[in-house]
């Protein structure tokens, strides 16, 4: 009996190097991550072209392109549809109007993934949801090619794009200033400084007169952001 071999991919995790791939897209062939070295990347999948939830998402992402570009962030979409279906759908999106968004032109690459090669590498095909469509996955990848955030949404629910942008802002803030961001953090809010690593440091922090910093307890200290 001929042995049937099936390639098995493990789902990448936060902190892993993002799987590499070459793919045909609506903006030409891309080589990931080589083509995006030095940039943040939002790689996101959607179940299918010409579906209503996905259409609202693409209109929203495309309308926010300038905001993400200003954050040195590249958008890359993916579904298991053909390149021709992608092109036809994006042309139709340009004709629609929703929530004041109209004449929307999607200029970020949308991957053709008919064989599901990229989707499987990133765990975007989840059999208990669908064996023929990708779930709504979001991978936020840093300029060194490491996965920093993973979000998964069910097929029926559109994503929160303000939150996706907030994640980029928070990760960039944490990397730049070596801090952490508290619950519901927004730019300009106070940030958390790393927990004290010794009794001496903890005591110093609690007794500090530095007006830019304050502690609720030895393990929970904040830095005030200058307005």
N, C-alpha and C positions, 0 to 999 in steps of 0.2 A: 504493500500500500504506500502510495506516495505521501511523504511527510509534508504537511502544510505548515508553513512557518508564518507567523504574524508578528510584525514588529510592534513591540510594546513600549510606550513612552510613559515615564513617570511624570506626574504633574509637577511643574517647577514651583518652588516655594520662595517666600520672601527671603532675600539674601543670596539667592542663587544667581548665577550668570544666566541671562535670558538666552534661550535656545536660538541659535543662528539659523538663517534661512535665506534663500533667494526666491523671489516671487514676482510674477507679472501683476501689475496694478494698473489702475486707470491713469496713472501718471508715469507709466513706463516700468521697466524692471528695477527692483530695489534689492540691495544686498544688506541684510540686517545682521548685526548692528553696525557693520563697517560704514555704511552711508550716513550714519547718525552719531558718529563719535563726537563727544563734546556737547551733545544735546540731550535734554530730557525727552522721553518718548511716551506717549499714551497710545498703547496698542489695544484696540477694542474690537470685539466681535459682535455681530448681530445675526439673528436667525435667518433672515431672508430679505431679498430685495422686494420692493412693491408691497411691503406690509406697513400698516399704519403707525404702529409704535416706532418702528425703525425709522420711518420717514420723519417723524417729529424729532427723533434724536439727531439725525443727520442735519436737519435744518438748524437745530440748536448748536451743534458742534461747529457747523460751518459759519454761523453768525458770530461765534466766539473766536474765530481763527486769529484775529489780530491780538486778542487778549492772551492767547496761548503763545503766539509768536513773540510777544513782548517778554514772556517768561522763558524764552529759549526752549520752547516745547513744541515738538512735532507730533501731529496726529496721524495715526495709521489705522484705517478700518479694515475689516475682514468679514467675508461670509463665504459660504460654499457655493455661491452662484458663479456663473460665467462672466467673463469680462464684458461680453455684449449685453448681458442683463444689467450689469453695473452701469454701463454707459447709458442705456435706455432709461434706467431708474433715475440717475442723476440729472438727466435732461428733463424728466418729468418733475423732479423736485424744484427745478428752476422756474416752473410754471405755477407752482402752488403758493398760497399765502396762508399763514397760520400765526396767530399771536403777534401780528404786526411784522412778521418776517416774510419777505417776498423777494422774488428775483434772486434767490439764494444759489450761489455757485459753489459747489463742493470742489475745492482745489487740492485737498490733501489726498494721498493715495488710498485707494480701496483695493485690497488684495483679492485676486481671483484664486479661490482655493477649492476647486471642484473635487480634487482627490483628498481633501481634508488633511493634507500633509502638515501645514502650519497649525491648523486647529488642534490636531492631535498632540503636537509637540507642546502646546500650551494648555492642554486639558480643557479645551473649549467644547469638545463633544462629550456630553454627559448622557449616557444611554437611558437613564431613568427619566430624562427630560425629552431627548430626541436622539435618534441615531443618524438623522439626516440634516440636522440644523445645529448650528453653534448656539450655545447659550449667550446671554449678554455678559461677557467677561470684560474686565478692564485690567490691564497690566500697566503700571507706571514704572518706567525703567529709567535709571539715572544715567548721567553722561558717561559713566564707566561701563555701562551695560549690565548693571545689577538690578534685579527686580526689587522694588522698594514697597510696592503696595499691590494687592490683588483684590478685586471686587467681583462678585458674581451676583447677577440678578436673574430672576425667573423670566421665562419667555413673555409673560403677560405684563411685566412692569418696566416702564421707562426709567432711565437713569436720572440721578440728580447731578446736573452739570455744575452747579455752584459748588457742590461738595467735591467733585473731581478737581476743580480749580483750586479749592481750599487745600486739598491734599498736596498739590504741587507747591503752593505757597508755603505750607507748613514744613514740607521736606526741605525746601530750599533754605528756609529760615533756620532749621535745625542744623543743617550742614554748615551754613555760613557762620553761625554764632555759637555752635556747640551747646545748644540748649534743647529743651523739650517743650512741646506746646500742650497746654491744658485742654480740658473738655471745651468744645465749642469755640476754640481759639479763632480769632480773626486778626489780620494784620493790624498792628497797633496795640493789641492786648498784651498784658504782661506775660512773660514766659518763665518756664521753670528751669532753674540751674541744676546741674547734676547733683545727685545725693552725695552728701559728705562721705568720704571714704575712711575717715578715722574719727575717734572721739575728739581729738584736738581740733580738727576742722569743723566738726559739728558745734563745738563750744564757741569757736571764733565767730561762726555765722550767727549764732543766737545772740551774741554780745555785740555784734557789729553795729556801728553807727552810720554805715554807708546808706545814704538816703535813696540810692538807686536799687537797693535790695532789701527784702524783708522776708521773715520766716514765720510760718504758722506753727511749725515745730521743727526739730532738728533735721528731719528727713524731707521737709517740704518747704523749699525756699524759692522765692520768685525774684525776677529782675524786672524793674519797671521799664517800660518802653517809653522813650521820649516822644512826646506828641509833636 
